Amino acid sequence: MKIATARTQADDAVQAAYALARTIKTRISTPKLLMIYFTEHYDVQALQRTLYRLFPGVPLIGCSTCYGVMTQNGCTSGPAAAIWACSDDKGSYGSALVSHQAHRHVRDSARMALTQAIEESGRCGELPKLIALHSTPGEEEATLSAIREELGVSVPVIGGSAAAETVGGNWAIFDHKQTATSGIAISVFYPSARVSYSFHSGYAPTQRHATVTDVRGRALVSLNHQPAAEVYKRWYESETGLILDPTDSLFSQSTLYPLGTQTGTIHGLPYYTLSHPTFINAQGHMELFSQLEVGQTVYFMSGTSEGLISRASRVVESANDHALCQPEPLGGLAIYCAGCMLHVKDRLDQVADNINTALYNAPFVCPFTFGEQGLFKGGELSHGNLMISAVLFHKD
């Protein structure tokens, strides 16, 4: 297996596709899979059509990213696109996109996308070593649940929800057949390389916690039978000493102070899935980027700017194959939350340098997403916010 990446800041979608193709073809003559991340500045259909024309018959998966995209060469702001490619004579890969339909449940769309991707890979009846998931925001929990039910076991997933410059913006996904602004895109991996992975939040719980007593979709209505927005405001102001103004970008104010639910423990230490408050809706309820359930205990979590910068490399290091005396990864994929990225936007090259060190300078691509999906070491498939996920490939 060989991995290569390329990036471009071409203004036009067709020019961007040709620039990416030129670079990749000098490094990999016959790709088995292409993954493309792009900012909303591009004509998505033109980008998809041109890439498939330049790489006929090669499975594609594309996903929009917020602000820019990161590779081993640093962070590039929009207009920007980056491509991850692999060649693998002994491996198999497949991709599929299923658009959401009003008459079809999200779970059914997820099963269809997974089944079609596996069929395209030619490895029906075999469990993938890895699934890459890029859906549009909303219903990610149902998607993961359907994947888990369909396969019968938890397979490693690296996922990021399509993003744009703004929440509710011009996000998009595509495969080699179609584009969509609402749907699920999946790639399945049967590589000849060994796969290792890690999924983390990097935030710590405070002593403040409560029980979820009412939710409506992704709107958190009450905690301990009190209005959730008021409870969160009290927690925030007590913890930080600052005044919380929900009318002034709750999204950015809450980046270092999300809510968390304990997902499991490793060696007696708990780990958490995060939910990022985004705004207070017209009914006074707190909207989140993920789903909570009545009866769950939620914790007021705390993070730091320095932690957001350093944790990417910690997650990659955690994913490294330490069964080897000297890890030599072939390359990797990472997913970094757009909310975290916007908080440390001026120091993203430092984040890239840290990942390079942890990856021993192997090639990687990392988009900035509006929701992250991954498999915890305890075996739980989870969708969260303000998370980071990493997958590395190693010589088998």
N, C-alpha and C positions, 0 to 999 in steps of 0.2 A: 504494500500500500504506500502511495506517495500523496502528499498533500501540498497544495500551493494556493496562494491568495493573490489578489490584485485589487487595486482601488483606483478611483478616478473622480475628478471634480468637473468633468465635462458638463456644459450647460444643457445639452440636448440629449434626450434619451437614446437615440440611435447612435450618436457619437460616443456616449458612455458605454453602450453595449460593445461597440467595436473596440474601444480602448481596453475594456476588461478582457475581451477575447484575445486581442493581440498579445497581452502579457501572459495570460494563462497558457496559450498555445506554445509559447516558448519554453514553458516549464512542464506541461503535461500534454502529450499529444492526443490521448484518447481518454477523456474524463469519463468516469462512471456515474458521477453525481455532481451537480452544481447547485450551490446555495447562494442567493443574491440578496443583499440588503441595500436599501435605497431610501433616500429622503423624498418627501412629498413633492419636490420640485419637478419630478419627471412625469412624462406621459407613460403611465404604467403599461398600457397595451402596446405601445411602441417598443418599450424596453423588453417586454416579454416576447413579442413576435420576433424582434431582431436577435435576441439571444438564442431562441430556438432555431432560427434560420442558420445561425452561425454554428450551433452545436446540435445538428439534427439527430433525433433519437436518444438524446441524453436526458435523463430525468432532471427536472428543474424544480426548485422551490424558491419562491421569492417572498419577501416580507418587508414592509416599510418600517423605518426606524425614525426615532425622534432626534432632531438636530443634526446628527451625523452618524458616523460609524467608526469603529476602532479596529485596527489590525496591528500586527507586530511592528509596523512602521509608524504607529502613533494614531492620533484621532484626527479625522477629517470632517469638517463641518460642511453643511449643505450649500449648494447642490453637491451631493456625494453619493457614490455607490461603491460597494465592495463585493467581491465574489470569493467563495471558498470552493475549491475543486479537489477531487481525489481521483486517482487512478488505482485500480486494484484488480489484477487479472483473476485472482481467485475469489473475489468478493462479488456480492450482488446488492443492488440498490433499486428502490422504486419510490415514486412520488405520486401523489394524487391530491386534488382539491375538490371539495364538495361545497357548493354554495348553500347557505341557509335558505330554507323555504318555509313560508308561513304554515303550510299543511304538514310539515315534517318536524318531529322532535329533534333537538340538538343531538341527543344520544344516537339517534338513527343516522344522522349526518356523519357523526364521528365514526361509527362502525363502517359506514360505506367508504369513507376516506381511507381508513385503515385497511380494509379488505382490498380495495383497488390498488393501494400502494404495494401490498404484499403480492398481489397477483402480478403486478408489473415487474416486480423483482424476480419472479420465477421461482420463489422459494415457498410456495404454499405449503402449509402444514408445519413449517418451522417457525420457532420464535425468533423475532429480530433480536440482535444484540443491543440495538439502540433505536429509539424513535425520536425524530425531530418534529416538533409540533409548533405550527404557527397559525393561530386562529385570530379572528378579529375579536376585540374585547367584548366580554359578556359570556356567561355560561361555560367558562373554562372548567369549573368543577364537574359539571355534567359530562363534558368531553372526556376528562381524565377517568371518570367513573366508568364510562362506556368502554374506553380502551382497556381498562383493568378487567372488566367483565368479559370482554371479547377474547382476551388472551388467557384469562384464567389465573395469571400470576402478574406480579409487578415487574415490568421490563423498564430499564432505565429510559427516562424521557428527558430531553433537553428542550425546553419550550419558552417562547416569548410571544406575547400578544402584540399584534401589529400596532404601530404607533405613528404619530404625526407631530407637527409642531405644537398643536393644541389638543386638549382633551375633546373628543368628539370630532376630530379633524379628518383630514383626507388620508386615512390609512387604507392599505390595500395588501392583498396577497395574490400569489399566482403559482401555477405549475406550468408544465410545458403545453397544456391544452387551453387554459383559460385564466382570466383574472377575476377577482371578486373584491367587493368592499364589505362583504358579510359572508363568512364561511370558515371552513377548516381546511388547512393544508398540512399534509403529513408526508414525511420521508421515512422510509425504513432502511436500516443498515444491517447488512450481513457481511461485515468486513473480514478480511483475513487477519487484521490487526486485533490486538487485545484492547478492550475498552475499559476505562476507569472514569469515575464521575464523582461530583460533589455538588451539594445544594445547601445554601446557608442564608441566614438572615443577617448575622453580624450585629444584632441589637441585643440589649440586655433588659430583662424585666425589672421594673421598679416594684415597690411594695403595694402600689395601687392596683386593685383588681375588682371586678364585679361580674355578676352573672347576666348574660343576655336574656332579657325577658320579652322582647318583641322585635321582630324584624319584618320588613316588607320588601321582598326581593333583596337587593343589595343596600337598601336603606336600613340603617340601624336606628330603631325607634326608641328603645328604652333599655337601661341598665339598672338592675335592682329596682325595677318598676319606677324609675325616674327618667326624665327625658335624657336621652343619650348625649345630645349636644351639650346640655348643661353639665352633665357629669364629666365629659371630656374637658370642657372649659375649666372646671375646677381643678382637675388633675393637672392640666397643662400649666395653669397659672401658679399652682402650688409647687410644681416641680421646677419650673424655669424662672419664676419671679417676673415673667413678662405678662402683658395683657394680650389675650387672644381676641382678635377681631375676625369673626367668621365671615364677615363681608369682604375681607381683604385677603383673598387667596389662601383659604384654609389648606389647599393642596401644598403650597410651599411652606407654610408655617408648621405643618404636621410632619414634614419629611423626616425630621430627627426624632419625632415622638408619635409613632404609629400605635395601633393596637396589635396585640399578639395573642395567639392561642397556642397552648402547648400541644405539640404534635406527637412527641414521644420522648424517650430518653436513651442515651448511650452512656454506658459505664456510670449510671446513676445521675448523669447530667441532663437536664431537660433541653429540648430544642423547640423552636417556635416557628409558626407560620404567621406572617405579618399581613395586616389589612391597613391600607392607607386611606385616611379620611380625605375626601376631595372637596366637598362643599355641603352647605346646609340647604336642603331643598325647600320648596314653597310651603310644605307642611311642617317645617322645622326639624325634619329628620336628617341625620347625618349619612350622606351617601359615601359608600366605600367602593374600592376597586375589586373587592372580593366578597364572598358570601360567608356570613356568620349564621349560626343556628341557635335557636332558643335552647337554653340550658348550658351553653358553653361558658366557660370562665374566660374572660378577656383581661389581659394585663396591659397596663400603660407601659410601653416600651421606650427605651432611650438609646440614642446613638450619638455619634460625634462625626464631625467633618473628617477628621483624621482617620477615623475608623472606616468611613466610606472609601477613602483613598487606598488604604492598606488592605482592606478585606478581599479585594479581587484577587490579589496574589495569594492570600491565605487560602481562598477557596480552590484556586488552581493547584496550590501546593498540596492541599488535602486530597485533590483528585489524582495526584501523581501516583505512579505505580511503585510503591516503596518495597515491593517484593524484590525489585531489582537493586543491586548494590549501587548502581549509578543510573537513575532514570534517564532515558533518552527518548522522550516522546516524539512521535512523527509530526504531531500538530494537534490542534484542538479547536473547540468551539466554546464560546462563552456568551452568556446572556447577562446584561447589566441593566437594572431598572432605570427608566428614563427620569423618574423623580430624583433618584440618587445622583444621576449624571448631572441634572440641572443644578443641583446643590453644589457640586464641585467642578462645574464646567471649565473653570479657568485652570484646572490642574489635571486635566484628562491625560495629557502626555505622561505625567507622573504615574497615573494608573496604568497606562500601557507599558511603561518601563518596568513597573513592578510585575506585571503579568509576564513580560518577556523573561525576566529573571527566573520566575517560578516555572516557566515553560522551557527553560534552557534554549531560548531564542528560536524555538520552533514556530512555524506559521500558525496564525489563528485569526479568526474574525469574531467581532463582538458587536451586535446591534444594541440599541437602547429601546427598551420595550415598555408597554403599558400593562404589564402583568407577567409573572414568571412562573414556569412550571418545572418541576423536577422530582427526582426520587431521593428521599432522605435515606441515609445509611441504615435506618431502622426498617426500611421497606415501604414507607408510606409515599404514595404519589400525591403531590399537593400542588395547588395553585396559590400563590401569594403575591404580595406587593413588596417593593423595596428589597427584593431578594437578588441573589446572584447564583448562577448555575454554570458549571463547567464540565466539559467532557474532553478527555484526552485519549489519543490513540497511540498504541505502542507496538513495536515489533513483537510478533508472536513467536 
